[in-house]
Amino acid sequence: MARDAAADAFEAQCGRLSGLAYRMLGSAAEADDAVRDACLRRDSAERDTLTPPPPG
């Protein structure tokens, strides 16, 4: 499977997303599940509707 810019940008932010999810949910396991679910939703979304996050 070829990687695209949106997938690369998402994976580059996974650490930040996990930290945010942990602070919101209070559990590492729930945070991991939330980030994994977001990744699955991103994979199933139409690619032309996704834009990478701004740098920073």
mmCIF file of the N, C-alpha and C atoms, coordinates in Angstrom:
data_MODEL
# 
_entry.id   MODEL 
# 
loop_
_atom_site.group_PDB 
_atom_site.id 
_atom_site.type_symbol 
_atom_site.label_atom_id 
_atom_site.label_alt_id 
_atom_site.label_comp_id 
_atom_site.label_asym_id 
_atom_site.label_entity_id 
_atom_site.label_seq_id 
_atom_site.pdbx_PDB_ins_code 
_atom_site.Cartn_x 
_atom_site.Cartn_y 
_atom_site.Cartn_z 
_atom_site.occupancy 
_atom_site.B_iso_or_equiv 
_atom_site.pdbx_formal_charge 
_atom_site.auth_seq_id 
_atom_site.auth_comp_id 
_atom_site.auth_asym_id 
_atom_site.auth_atom_id 
_atom_site.pdbx_PDB_model_num 
ATOM 1   N N  . MET A 1 1  ? 0.854   -1.176 0.000  1.00 0.00 ? 1  MET A N  1 
ATOM 2   C CA . MET A 1 1  ? 0.000   0.000  0.000  1.00 0.00 ? 1  MET A CA 1 
ATOM 3   C C  . MET A 1 1  ? 0.899   1.239  0.000  1.00 0.00 ? 1  MET A C  1 
ATOM 4   N N  . ALA A 1 2  ? 0.648   2.137  -0.920 1.00 0.00 ? 2  ALA A N  1 
ATOM 5   C CA . ALA A 1 2  ? 1.423   3.365  -1.011 1.00 0.00 ? 2  ALA A CA 1 
ATOM 6   C C  . ALA A 1 2  ? 1.004   4.337  0.087  1.00 0.00 ? 2  ALA A C  1 
ATOM 7   N N  . ARG A 1 3  ? 2.000   5.008  0.631  1.00 0.00 ? 3  ARG A N  1 
ATOM 8   C CA . ARG A 1 3  ? 1.730   5.994  1.674  1.00 0.00 ? 3  ARG A CA 1 
ATOM 9   C C  . ARG A 1 3  ? 1.491   7.337  1.008  1.00 0.00 ? 3  ARG A C  1 
ATOM 10  N N  . ASP A 1 4  ? 0.653   8.143  1.629  1.00 0.00 ? 4  ASP A N  1 
ATOM 11  C CA . ASP A 1 4  ? 0.421   9.474  1.088  1.00 0.00 ? 4  ASP A CA 1 
ATOM 12  C C  . ASP A 1 4  ? 0.746   10.517 2.145  1.00 0.00 ? 4  ASP A C  1 
ATOM 13  N N  . ALA A 1 5  ? 0.691   11.764 1.753  1.00 0.00 ? 5  ALA A N  1 
ATOM 14  C CA . ALA A 1 5  ? 1.053   12.854 2.659  1.00 0.00 ? 5  ALA A CA 1 
ATOM 15  C C  . ALA A 1 5  ? 0.136   12.911 3.877  1.00 0.00 ? 5  ALA A C  1 
ATOM 16  N N  . ALA A 1 6  ? -1.156  12.635 3.698  1.00 0.00 ? 6  ALA A N  1 
ATOM 17  C CA . ALA A 1 6  ? -2.087  12.675 4.829  1.00 0.00 ? 6  ALA A CA 1 
ATOM 18  C C  . ALA A 1 6  ? -1.749  11.593 5.847  1.00 0.00 ? 6  ALA A C  1 
ATOM 19  N N  . ALA A 1 7  ? -1.399  10.403 5.378  1.00 0.00 ? 7  ALA A N  1 
ATOM 20  C CA . ALA A 1 7  ? -1.033  9.315  6.290  1.00 0.00 ? 7  ALA A CA 1 
ATOM 21  C C  . ALA A 1 7  ? 0.252   9.658  7.031  1.00 0.00 ? 7  ALA A C  1 
ATOM 22  N N  . ASP A 1 8  ? 1.222   10.211 6.313  1.00 0.00 ? 8  ASP A N  1 
ATOM 23  C CA . ASP A 1 8  ? 2.478   10.593 6.952  1.00 0.00 ? 8  ASP A CA 1 
ATOM 24  C C  . ASP A 1 8  ? 2.251   11.676 8.013  1.00 0.00 ? 8  ASP A C  1 
ATOM 25  N N  . ALA A 1 9  ? 1.424   12.666 7.680  1.00 0.00 ? 9  ALA A N  1 
ATOM 26  C CA . ALA A 1 9  ? 1.142   13.745 8.623  1.00 0.00 ? 9  ALA A CA 1 
ATOM 27  C C  . ALA A 1 9  ? 0.419   13.213 9.854  1.00 0.00 ? 9  ALA A C  1 
ATOM 28  N N  . PHE A 1 10 ? -0.521  12.305 9.651  1.00 0.00 ? 10 PHE A N  1 
ATOM 29  C CA . PHE A 1 10 ? -1.257  11.729 10.776 1.00 0.00 ? 10 PHE A CA 1 
ATOM 30  C C  . PHE A 1 10 ? -0.311  10.969 11.693 1.00 0.00 ? 10 PHE A C  1 
ATOM 31  N N  . GLU A 1 11 ? 0.527   10.128 11.123 1.00 0.00 ? 11 GLU A N  1 
ATOM 32  C CA . GLU A 1 11 ? 1.442   9.335  11.941 1.00 0.00 ? 11 GLU A CA 1 
ATOM 33  C C  . GLU A 1 11 ? 2.472   10.206 12.643 1.00 0.00 ? 11 GLU A C  1 
ATOM 34  N N  . ALA A 1 12 ? 2.852   11.311 12.027 1.00 0.00 ? 12 ALA A N  1 
ATOM 35  C CA . ALA A 1 12 ? 3.800   12.222 12.659 1.00 0.00 ? 12 ALA A CA 1 
ATOM 36  C C  . ALA A 1 12 ? 3.206   12.856 13.918 1.00 0.00 ? 12 ALA A C  1 
ATOM 37  N N  . GLN A 1 13 ? 1.883   12.934 13.983 1.00 0.00 ? 13 GLN A N  1 
ATOM 38  C CA . GLN A 1 13 ? 1.200   13.558 15.109 1.00 0.00 ? 13 GLN A CA 1 
ATOM 39  C C  . GLN A 1 13 ? 0.684   12.546 16.135 1.00 0.00 ? 13 GLN A C  1 
ATOM 40  N N  . CYS A 1 14 ? 0.910   11.255 15.931 1.00 0.00 ? 14 CYS A N  1 
ATOM 41  C CA . CYS A 1 14 ? 0.344   10.233 16.819 1.00 0.00 ? 14 CYS A CA 1 
ATOM 42  C C  . CYS A 1 14 ? 0.755   10.421 18.276 1.00 0.00 ? 14 CYS A C  1 
ATOM 43  N N  . GLY A 1 15 ? 1.984   10.804 18.519 1.00 0.00 ? 15 GLY A N  1 
ATOM 44  C CA . GLY A 1 15 ? 2.421   11.034 19.899 1.00 0.00 ? 15 GLY A CA 1 
ATOM 45  C C  . GLY A 1 15 ? 1.637   12.160 20.557 1.00 0.00 ? 15 GLY A C  1 
ATOM 46  N N  . ARG A 1 16 ? 1.444   13.241 19.830 1.00 0.00 ? 16 ARG A N  1 
ATOM 47  C CA . ARG A 1 16 ? 0.664   14.361 20.359 1.00 0.00 ? 16 ARG A CA 1 
ATOM 48  C C  . ARG A 1 16 ? -0.790  13.962 20.565 1.00 0.00 ? 16 ARG A C  1 
ATOM 49  N N  . LEU A 1 17 ? -1.332  13.200 19.600 1.00 0.00 ? 17 LEU A N  1 
ATOM 50  C CA . LEU A 1 17 ? -2.716  12.756 19.724 1.00 0.00 ? 17 LEU A CA 1 
ATOM 51  C C  . LEU A 1 17 ? -2.898  11.835 20.928 1.00 0.00 ? 17 LEU A C  1 
ATOM 52  N N  . SER A 1 18 ? -1.939  10.939 21.133 1.00 0.00 ? 18 SER A N  1 
ATOM 53  C CA . SER A 1 18 ? -2.021  10.029 22.283 1.00 0.00 ? 18 SER A CA 1 
ATOM 54  C C  . SER A 1 18 ? -1.969  10.805 23.592 1.00 0.00 ? 18 SER A C  1 
ATOM 55  N N  . GLY A 1 19 ? -1.089  11.805 23.663 1.00 0.00 ? 19 GLY A N  1 
ATOM 56  C CA . GLY A 1 19 ? -0.995  12.618 24.872 1.00 0.00 ? 19 GLY A CA 1 
ATOM 57  C C  . GLY A 1 19 ? -2.276  13.383 25.141 1.00 0.00 ? 19 GLY A C  1 
ATOM 58  N N  . LEU A 1 20 ? -2.844  13.951 24.109 1.00 0.00 ? 20 LEU A N  1 
ATOM 59  C CA . LEU A 1 20 ? -4.098  14.681 24.248 1.00 0.00 ? 20 LEU A CA 1 
ATOM 60  C C  . LEU A 1 20 ? -5.218  13.746 24.686 1.00 0.00 ? 20 LEU A C  1 
ATOM 61  N N  . ALA A 1 21 ? -5.302  12.591 24.024 1.00 0.00 ? 21 ALA A N  1 
ATOM 62  C CA . ALA A 1 21 ? -6.345  11.621 24.376 1.00 0.00 ? 21 ALA A CA 1 
ATOM 63  C C  . ALA A 1 21 ? -6.170  11.142 25.817 1.00 0.00 ? 21 ALA A C  1 
ATOM 64  N N  . TYR A 1 22 ? -4.935  10.950 26.247 1.00 0.00 ? 22 TYR A N  1 
ATOM 65  C CA . TYR A 1 22 ? -4.691  10.520 27.626 1.00 0.00 ? 22 TYR A CA 1 
ATOM 66  C C  . TYR A 1 22 ? -5.178  11.576 28.615 1.00 0.00 ? 22 TYR A C  1 
ATOM 67  N N  . ARG A 1 23 ? -4.882  12.840 28.323 1.00 0.00 ? 23 ARG A N  1 
ATOM 68  C CA . ARG A 1 23 ? -5.327  13.913 29.229 1.00 0.00 ? 23 ARG A CA 1 
ATOM 69  C C  . ARG A 1 23 ? -6.847  14.022 29.255 1.00 0.00 ? 23 ARG A C  1 
ATOM 70  N N  . MET A 1 24 ? -7.486  13.741 28.136 1.00 0.00 ? 24 MET A N  1 
ATOM 71  C CA . MET A 1 24 ? -8.949  13.828 28.074 1.00 0.00 ? 24 MET A CA 1 
ATOM 72  C C  . MET A 1 24 ? -9.616  12.622 28.727 1.00 0.00 ? 24 MET A C  1 
ATOM 73  N N  . LEU A 1 25 ? -9.035  11.439 28.526 1.00 0.00 ? 25 LEU A N  1 
ATOM 74  C CA . LEU A 1 25 ? -9.688  10.209 28.961 1.00 0.00 ? 25 LEU A CA 1 
ATOM 75  C C  . LEU A 1 25 ? -9.144  9.651  30.278 1.00 0.00 ? 25 LEU A C  1 
ATOM 76  N N  . GLY A 1 26 ? -7.906  10.007 30.633 1.00 0.00 ? 26 GLY A N  1 
ATOM 77  C CA . GLY A 1 26 ? -7.337  9.582  31.904 1.00 0.00 ? 26 GLY A CA 1 
ATOM 78  C C  . GLY A 1 26 ? -6.836  8.151  31.936 1.00 0.00 ? 26 GLY A C  1 
ATOM 79  N N  . SER A 1 27 ? -6.751  7.509  30.804 1.00 0.00 ? 27 SER A N  1 
ATOM 80  C CA . SER A 1 27 ? -6.305  6.119  30.750 1.00 0.00 ? 27 SER A CA 1 
ATOM 81  C C  . SER A 1 27 ? -5.481  5.918  29.487 1.00 0.00 ? 27 SER A C  1 
ATOM 82  N N  . ALA A 1 28 ? -4.307  5.310  29.640 1.00 0.00 ? 28 ALA A N  1 
ATOM 83  C CA . ALA A 1 28 ? -3.463  5.060  28.480 1.00 0.00 ? 28 ALA A CA 1 
ATOM 84  C C  . ALA A 1 28 ? -4.132  4.094  27.504 1.00 0.00 ? 28 ALA A C  1 
ATOM 85  N N  . ALA A 1 29 ? -4.799  3.084  28.043 1.00 0.00 ? 29 ALA A N  1 
ATOM 86  C CA . ALA A 1 29 ? -5.462  2.100  27.181 1.00 0.00 ? 29 ALA A CA 1 
ATOM 87  C C  . ALA A 1 29 ? -6.588  2.753  26.382 1.00 0.00 ? 29 ALA A C  1 
ATOM 88  N N  . GLU A 1 30 ? -7.384  3.595  27.027 1.00 0.00 ? 30 GLU A N  1 
ATOM 89  C CA . GLU A 1 30 ? -8.463  4.279  26.315 1.00 0.00 ? 30 GLU A CA 1 
ATOM 90  C C  . GLU A 1 30 ? -7.899  5.270  25.303 1.00 0.00 ? 30 GLU A C  1 
ATOM 91  N N  . ALA A 1 31 ? -6.801  5.924  25.645 1.00 0.00 ? 31 ALA A N  1 
ATOM 92  C CA . ALA A 1 31 ? -6.169  6.860  24.708 1.00 0.00 ? 31 ALA A CA 1 
ATOM 93  C C  . ALA A 1 31 ? -5.673  6.113  23.476 1.00 0.00 ? 31 ALA A C  1 
ATOM 94  N N  . ASP A 1 32 ? -5.023  4.977  23.678 1.00 0.00 ? 32 ASP A N  1 
ATOM 95  C CA . ASP A 1 32 ? -4.553  4.183  22.545 1.00 0.00 ? 32 ASP A CA 1 
ATOM 96  C C  . ASP A 1 32 ? -5.717  3.746  21.660 1.00 0.00 ? 32 ASP A C  1 
ATOM 97  N N  . ASP A 1 33 ? -6.806  3.326  22.273 1.00 0.00 ? 33 ASP A N  1 
ATOM 98  C CA . ASP A 1 33 ? -7.989  2.926  21.511 1.00 0.00 ? 33 ASP A CA 1 
ATOM 99  C C  . ASP A 1 33 ? -8.547  4.093  20.704 1.00 0.00 ? 33 ASP A C  1 
ATOM 100 N N  . ALA A 1 34 ? -8.597  5.266  21.312 1.00 0.00 ? 34 ALA A N  1 
ATOM 101 C CA . ALA A 1 34 ? -9.142  6.433  20.626 1.00 0.00 ? 34 ALA A CA 1 
ATOM 102 C C  . ALA A 1 34 ? -8.282  6.813  19.424 1.00 0.00 ? 34 ALA A C  1 
ATOM 103 N N  . VAL A 1 35 ? -6.966  6.788  19.596 1.00 0.00 ? 35 VAL A N  1 
ATOM 104 C CA . VAL A 1 35 ? -6.072  7.127  18.492 1.00 0.00 ? 35 VAL A CA 1 
ATOM 105 C C  . VAL A 1 35 ? -6.160  6.055  17.408 1.00 0.00 ? 35 VAL A C  1 
ATOM 106 N N  . ARG A 1 36 ? -6.226  4.808  17.794 1.00 0.00 ? 36 ARG A N  1 
ATOM 107 C CA . ARG A 1 36 ? -6.366  3.720  16.822 1.00 0.00 ? 36 ARG A CA 1 
ATOM 108 C C  . ARG A 1 36 ? -7.672  3.866  16.034 1.00 0.00 ? 36 ARG A C  1 
ATOM 109 N N  . ASP A 1 37 ? -8.763  4.190  16.732 1.00 0.00 ? 37 ASP A N  1 
ATOM 110 C CA . ASP A 1 37 ? -10.043 4.407  16.056 1.00 0.00 ? 37 ASP A CA 1 
ATOM 111 C C  . ASP A 1 37 ? -9.961  5.582  15.079 1.00 0.00 ? 37 ASP A C  1 
ATOM 112 N N  . ALA A 1 38 ? -9.286  6.651  15.490 1.00 0.00 ? 38 ALA A N  1 
ATOM 113 C CA . ALA A 1 38 ? -9.125  7.806  14.597 1.00 0.00 ? 38 ALA A CA 1 
ATOM 114 C C  . ALA A 1 38 ? -8.337  7.411  13.353 1.00 0.00 ? 38 ALA A C  1 
ATOM 115 N N  . CYS A 1 39 ? -7.334  6.564  13.535 1.00 0.00 ? 39 CYS A N  1 
ATOM 116 C CA . CYS A 1 39 ? -6.539  6.102  12.404 1.00 0.00 ? 39 CYS A CA 1 
ATOM 117 C C  . CYS A 1 39 ? -7.389  5.269  11.456 1.00 0.00 ? 39 CYS A C  1 
ATOM 118 N N  . LEU A 1 40 ? -8.217  4.410  11.998 1.00 0.00 ? 40 LEU A N  1 
ATOM 119 C CA . LEU A 1 40 ? -9.096  3.590  11.164 1.00 0.00 ? 40 LEU A CA 1 
ATOM 120 C C  . LEU A 1 40 ? -10.098 4.453  10.401 1.00 0.00 ? 40 LEU A C  1 
ATOM 121 N N  . ARG A 1 41 ? -10.647 5.478  11.079 1.00 0.00 ? 41 ARG A N  1 
ATOM 122 C CA . ARG A 1 41 ? -11.571 6.387  10.394 1.00 0.00 ? 41 ARG A CA 1 
ATOM 123 C C  . ARG A 1 41 ? -10.861 7.153  9.296  1.00 0.00 ? 41 ARG A C  1 
ATOM 124 N N  . ARG A 1 42 ? -9.628  7.563  9.559  1.00 0.00 ? 42 ARG A N  1 
ATOM 125 C CA . ARG A 1 42 ? -8.853  8.269  8.540  1.00 0.00 ? 42 ARG A CA 1 
ATOM 126 C C  . ARG A 1 42 ? -8.619  7.364  7.341  1.00 0.00 ? 42 ARG A C  1 
ATOM 127 N N  . ASP A 1 43 ? -8.309  6.100  7.585  1.00 0.00 ? 43 ASP A N  1 
ATOM 128 C CA . ASP A 1 43 ? -8.069  5.163  6.489  1.00 0.00 ? 43 ASP A CA 1 
ATOM 129 C C  . ASP A 1 43 ? -9.310  4.937  5.640  1.00 0.00 ? 43 ASP A C  1 
ATOM 130 N N  . SER A 1 44 ? -10.484 4.993  6.252  1.00 0.00 ? 44 SER A N  1 
ATOM 131 C CA . SER A 1 44 ? -11.701 4.720  5.500  1.00 0.00 ? 44 SER A CA 1 
ATOM 132 C C  . SER A 1 44 ? -12.330 5.978  4.894  1.00 0.00 ? 44 SER A C  1 
ATOM 133 N N  . ALA A 1 45 ? -11.811 7.149  5.245  1.00 0.00 ? 45 ALA A N  1 
ATOM 134 C CA . ALA A 1 45 ? -12.351 8.402  4.710  1.00 0.00 ? 45 ALA A CA 1 
ATOM 135 C C  . ALA A 1 45 ? -11.927 8.576  3.258  1.00 0.00 ? 45 ALA A C  1 
ATOM 136 N N  . GLU A 1 46 ? -12.685 9.345  2.533  1.00 0.00 ? 46 GLU A N  1 
ATOM 137 C CA . GLU A 1 46 ? -12.317 9.652  1.156  1.00 0.00 ? 46 GLU A CA 1 
ATOM 138 C C  . GLU A 1 46 ? -11.082 10.541 1.173  1.00 0.00 ? 46 GLU A C  1 
ATOM 139 N N  . ARG A 1 47 ? -10.089 10.152 0.429  1.00 0.00 ? 47 ARG A N  1 
ATOM 140 C CA . ARG A 1 47 ? -8.796  10.850 0.445  1.00 0.00 ? 47 ARG A CA 1 
ATOM 141 C C  . ARG A 1 47 ? -8.891  12.300 -0.018 1.00 0.00 ? 47 ARG A C  1 
ATOM 142 N N  . ASP A 1 48 ? -9.789  12.607 -0.919 1.00 0.00 ? 48 ASP A N  1 
ATOM 143 C CA . ASP A 1 48 ? -9.844  13.981 -1.424 1.00 0.00 ? 48 ASP A CA 1 
ATOM 144 C C  . ASP A 1 48 ? -10.455 14.944 -0.415 1.00 0.00 ? 48 ASP A C  1 
ATOM 145 N N  . THR A 1 49 ? -11.038 14.432 0.671  1.00 0.00 ? 49 THR A N  1 
ATOM 146 C CA . THR A 1 49 ? -11.622 15.312 1.679  1.00 0.00 ? 49 THR A CA 1 
ATOM 147 C C  . THR A 1 49 ? -10.651 15.587 2.825  1.00 0.00 ? 49 THR A C  1 
ATOM 148 N N  . LEU A 1 50 ? -9.502  14.914 2.837  1.00 0.00 ? 50 LEU A N  1 
ATOM 149 C CA . LEU A 1 50 ? -8.537  15.060 3.918  1.00 0.00 ? 50 LEU A CA 1 
ATOM 150 C C  . LEU A 1 50 ? -7.442  16.051 3.533  1.00 0.00 ? 50 LEU A C  1 
ATOM 151 N N  . THR A 1 51 ? -7.048  16.851 4.501  1.00 0.00 ? 51 THR A N  1 
ATOM 152 C CA . THR A 1 51 ? -5.902  17.732 4.306  1.00 0.00 ? 51 THR A CA 1 
ATOM 153 C C  . THR A 1 51 ? -4.967  17.544 5.481  1.00 0.00 ? 51 THR A C  1 
ATOM 154 N N  . PRO A 1 52 ? -3.671  17.573 5.246  1.00 0.00 ? 52 PRO A N  1 
ATOM 155 C CA . PRO A 1 52 ? -2.742  17.406 6.347  1.00 0.00 ? 52 PRO A CA 1 
ATOM 156 C C  . PRO A 1 52 ? -2.808  18.606 7.303  1.00 0.00 ? 52 PRO A C  1 
ATOM 157 N N  . PRO A 1 53 ? -2.490  18.390 8.560  1.00 0.00 ? 53 PRO A N  1 
ATOM 158 C CA . PRO A 1 53 ? -2.505  19.501 9.507  1.00 0.00 ? 53 PRO A CA 1 
ATOM 159 C C  . PRO A 1 53 ? -1.388  20.494 9.186  1.00 0.00 ? 53 PRO A C  1 
ATOM 160 N N  . PRO A 1 54 ? -1.543  21.732 9.632  1.00 0.00 ? 54 PRO A N  1 
ATOM 161 C CA . PRO A 1 54 ? -0.476  22.701 9.385  1.00 0.00 ? 54 PRO A CA 1 
ATOM 162 C C  . PRO A 1 54 ? 0.769   22.310 10.161 1.00 0.00 ? 54 PRO A C  1 
ATOM 163 N N  . PRO A 1 55 ? 1.953   22.660 9.671  1.00 0.00 ? 55 PRO A N  1 
ATOM 164 C CA . PRO A 1 55 ? 3.194   22.322 10.385 1.00 0.00 ? 55 PRO A CA 1 
ATOM 165 C C  . PRO A 1 55 ? 3.258   23.057 11.716 1.00 0.00 ? 55 PRO A C  1 
ATOM 166 N N  . GLY A 1 56 ? 3.940   22.425 12.627 1.00 0.00 ? 56 GLY A N  1 
ATOM 167 C CA . GLY A 1 56 ? 4.117   23.125 13.890 1.00 0.00 ? 56 GLY A CA 1 
ATOM 168 C C  . GLY A 1 56 ? 3.969   22.270 15.009 1.00 0.00 ? 56 GLY A C  1 
# 
